[in-house]
Amino acid sequence: MKNYKKLILASLFGCLIIFLFSQAFSVEKREDTFKALRLFSQVFRLIEENYVTEVNPKDLIFGAIDGMLSSLDPHSSLMKPEEFKELEIETKGSFTGIGIEITLKDDIITVVAPIEDTPAWRAGIRPGDRILKIDEKSTKGMKISEAVKLLRGPKGTSVKLTILRNDKDIIELTLIRDVIPIKSVKARLLEPGYGYVRISQFQEKTRQELVQALKDLEKNGGIKGLILDLRNNPGGLLSSAVEVSDEFLESGIIVSIKGRNKANQMEFKADPNPKDRKHKYPIIILINQGTASAAEIVTGALKDHKRALVLGTKSFGKGSVQTVIPIEDNYAVRLTTALYYTPSGISINKQGITPDIEISQKEIAMRDHKSVKEEEASNQTSRSMLFLESLDRDLQVQMALTILKNLEIISQLKY
């Protein structure tokens, strides 16, 4: 009797799927779709009736959904209630973990960038590092959502990473999880008249923090040029990227989003700033392999509008838009629904943004071994100050500063 009920359940499930798909597809596609769904229903029944141990039908269905979404691209997935809740918390700027953005590259869990002032950043994890193991669990065939779950955990607990760097060096690191900081903007004067702003990620309050940072830089006699550092910025909220771009643009398209459906097609345009926020000075944006997603939107917008010069190395190339769609029982589907395009109509997905001036850091690290040790022995404020002081020996920052100074000299020439 029990097996008979399961058979009925499987058949009903198969019929339901066929009915739903019959409503969604055109006549031309239905025949192939029905064949595939009948095959699915047959496999479902075979597992129910013949697998070596009893299987929960719900687990089979959820496994099928996971497989369906993961076959699309690395960024589409089914989010369990706890994962959906964590995402809502993360975009507001605070969560507990080690502080890295990851993706799947060549089917391997790969670091997009470490987030500044986090355990991953202090341990020296770099963009492009490939995570082979989390604790002792191999990441081979692992989905992003599963890796994120293993990397997250209560504050004070440890996680061991086995990393492949530059396709040759195996590195083992043990990190202590911590609360990932909310503040995303740091700023300082490099020299009188020349400002530096670093945005580590794009969150709800990033524009608010940026506006305050610019006010602080501009109040003492104004500034002649600005360096906007988006290196190792893994992205964040699209709305925040649009707001930051708008802060430096007076008009024109910031970014276009183009998907298959009209609902996923839109343009974001800049509006004129108030009179007290006219940032009339040249800008140089710093990018590298860890500059991704929302950070690439800002870079592309300011570059295409000739508002900023871009210096560094090619960016990551994540130009797809994920929409999180809540469904029943507090689950959600994260689905890639569109690609974004720079104002000139270029999609950077999988291509990245090429800088106007290509300069790599070579072997000059943003933090040397001594600095890391000092950071570990100090509080967060001291670590932040140490990072800002390290700008004086940062090759790309110093090159950008030299260019800004020369721009001022050139602008004074008469010809």
PEJOTA-V132179 format. One record per residue. N is the residue number from 1. RES is the residue in one small letter. D_LAST is the distance of its C-alpha to the last C-alpha in Angstrom with 2 decimals. Layout:
n: {N:N}
res: {RES:RES}
d_last: {D_LAST:D_LAST}
//
This chain:
n: {1:2:3:4:5:6:7:8:9:10:11:12:13:14:15:16:17:18:19:20:21:22:23:24:25:26:27:28:29:30:31:32:33:34:35:36:37:38:39:40:41:42:43:44:45:46:47:48:49:50:51:52:53:54:55:56:57:58:59:60:61:62:63:64:65:66:67:68:69:70:71:72:73:74:75:76:77:78:79:80:81:82:83:84:85:86:87:88:89:90:91:92:93:94:95:96:97:98:99:100:101:102:103:104:105:106:107:108:109:110:111:112:113:114:115:116:117:118:119:120:121:122:123:124:125:126:127:128:129:130:131:132:133:134:135:136:137:138:139:140:141:142:143:144:145:146:147:148:149:150:151:152:153:154:155:156:157:158:159:160:161:162:163:164:165:166:167:168:169:170:171:172:173:174:175:176:177:178:179:180:181:182:183:184:185:186:187:188:189:190:191:192:193:194:195:196:197:198:199:200:201:202:203:204:205:206:207:208:209:210:211:212:213:214:215:216:217:218:219:220:221:222:223:224:225:226:227:228:229:230:231:232:233:234:235:236:237:238:239:240:241:242:243:244:245:246:247:248:249:250:251:252:253:254:255:256:257:258:259:260:261:262:263:264:265:266:267:268:269:270:271:272:273:274:275:276:277:278:279:280:281:282:283:284:285:286:287:288:289:290:291:292:293:294:295:296:297:298:299:300:301:302:303:304:305:306:307:308:309:310:311:312:313:314:315:316:317:318:319:320:321:322:323:324:325:326:327:328:329:330:331:332:333:334:335:336:337:338:339:340:341:342:343:344:345:346:347:348:349:350:351:352:353:354:355:356:357:358:359:360:361:362:363:364:365:366:367:368:369:370:371:372:373:374:375:376:377:378:379:380:381:382:383:384:385:386:387:388:389:390:391:392:393:394:395:396:397:398:399:400:401:402:403:404:405:406:407:408:409:410:411:412:413:414:415}
res: {m:k:n:y:k:k:l:i:l:a:s:l:f:g:c:l:i:i:f:l:f:s:q:a:f:s:v:e:k:r:e:d:t:f:k:a:l:r:l:f:s:q:v:f:r:l:i:e:e:n:y:v:t:e:v:n:p:k:d:l:i:f:g:a:i:d:g:m:l:s:s:l:d:p:h:s:s:l:m:k:p:e:e:f:k:e:l:e:i:e:t:k:g:s:f:t:g:i:g:i:e:i:t:l:k:d:d:i:i:t:v:v:a:p:i:e:d:t:p:a:w:r:a:g:i:r:p:g:d:r:i:l:k:i:d:e:k:s:t:k:g:m:k:i:s:e:a:v:k:l:l:r:g:p:k:g:t:s:v:k:l:t:i:l:r:n:d:k:d:i:i:e:l:t:l:i:r:d:v:i:p:i:k:s:v:k:a:r:l:l:e:p:g:y:g:y:v:r:i:s:q:f:q:e:k:t:r:q:e:l:v:q:a:l:k:d:l:e:k:n:g:g:i:k:g:l:i:l:d:l:r:n:n:p:g:g:l:l:s:s:a:v:e:v:s:d:e:f:l:e:s:g:i:i:v:s:i:k:g:r:n:k:a:n:q:m:e:f:k:a:d:p:n:p:k:d:r:k:h:k:y:p:i:i:i:l:i:n:q:g:t:a:s:a:a:e:i:v:t:g:a:l:k:d:h:k:r:a:l:v:l:g:t:k:s:f:g:k:g:s:v:q:t:v:i:p:i:e:d:n:y:a:v:r:l:t:t:a:l:y:y:t:p:s:g:i:s:i:n:k:q:g:i:t:p:d:i:e:i:s:q:k:e:i:a:m:r:d:h:k:s:v:k:e:e:e:a:s:n:q:t:s:r:s:m:l:f:l:e:s:l:d:r:d:l:q:v:q:m:a:l:t:i:l:k:n:l:e:i:i:s:q:l:k:y}
d_last: {94.90:91.80:90.45:91.27:89.11:86.21:86.59:86.50:83.37:81.61:82.62:81.54:78.17:77.69:78.71:76.36:73.38:74.30:74.67:71.32:69.49:71.35:69.82:66.28:66.02:66.25:69.40:67.73:66.95:70.21:72.43:70.34:69.78:73.55:74.36:72.01:73.37:76.95:76.12:74.70:77.88:80.07:78.32:78.53:82.29:82.83:81.23:83.26:86.52:86.22:83.74:85.52:85.04:84.80:81.27:80.06:78.95:76.17:74.74:74.76:72.94:70.28:69.86:69.38:66.73:64.89:65.02:63.85:60.73:59.85:60.05:57.07:54.39:54.18:53.11:55.94:59.12:62.07:61.74:64.96:65.46:64.59:61.38:60.36:60.98:58.97:55.97:56.08:56.17:53.37:50.82:51.53:50.38:53.48:55.86:57.77:57.06:54.92:51.50:50.26:49.12:50.85:50.93:52.85:51.01:53.14:56.09:55.54:54.81:51.25:49.17:46.02:45.10:46.88:46.33:45.03:47.70:50.57:53.24:51.49:48.16:49.96:51.96:48.84:49.31:46.28:44.88:46.67:49.84:52.89:55.86:59.03:61.52:61.79:64.59:66.80:66.19:64.35:61.47:62.23:62.49:61.66:59.88:56.99:59.19:61.89:59.51:58.07:61.64:62.45:59.33:59.91:62.74:63.86:61.93:63.20:64.51:63.28:62.11:61.78:59.12:59.22:55.71:54.47:51.03:48.98:52.05:53.84:54.33:57.08:56.60:59.12:58.06:60.20:58.39:59.80:59.02:57.46:56.12:52.62:50.38:49.20:45.87:42.99:39.90:38.97:36.00:34.75:31.82:30.69:28.79:27.90:25.46:25.99:28.87:31.09:33.41:36.02:38.00:41.09:42.60:42.46:45.39:46.45:44.88:41.63:39.40:41.29:40.74:37.03:36.50:38.32:36.42:33.03:34.40:35.54:32.18:30.19:32.62:31.75:28.35:27.00:25.28:21.71:22.74:26.01:27.87:30.49:33.17:35.31:36.76:40.52:40.51:43.29:42.60:45.00:45.09:43.11:43.05:41.49:38.72:37.96:37.95:35.59:33.13:33.49:32.60:29.00:28.69:28.85:30.05:30.88:33.45:34.01:36.70:39.21:42.77:44.72:48.41:51.38:52.61:50.89:51.62:49.33:46.35:43.85:40.22:38.77:35.89:33.71:34.24:31.91:32.44:33.85:31.52:32.45:31.42:27.81:26.34:22.61:21.38:20.67:23.89:25.01:28.48:30.81:33.44:36.19:39.44:41.00:38.51:40.62:41.55:40.21:37.55:36.34:36.23:33.79:31.65:31.68:30.89:27.85:26.56:27.09:25.40:22.27:23.28:23.82:23.18:26.59:27.57:30.99:33.60:34.95:36.83:40.56:40.65:43.14:42.20:45.64:47.00:50.44:52.53:55.44:58.34:61.36:64.72:68.31:69.86:66.51:65.13:61.68:59.93:56.41:55.21:51.98:51.30:47.70:44.46:41.16:37.95:34.30:32.37:31.37:35.11:35.45:38.66:38.30:42.07:43.05:39.53:37.48:33.75:31.62:28.88:25.21:25.50:29.05:30.32:34.04:35.82:37.84:40.75:39.25:41.38:40.56:43.93:45.77:49.58:49.82:47.69:49.96:53.01:51.53:50.68:54.23:55.62:53.52:53.26:50.59:48.51:48.45:47.52:44.55:43.36:43.90:41.72:38.87:39.17:39.03:35.43:34.52:35.77:34.65:32.39:30.68:30.17:28.67:26.31:25.21:24.73:22.55:20.29:20.11:19.14:16.32:15.07:15.01:13.09:10.38:10.27:9.65:6.47:3.77:0.00}
//
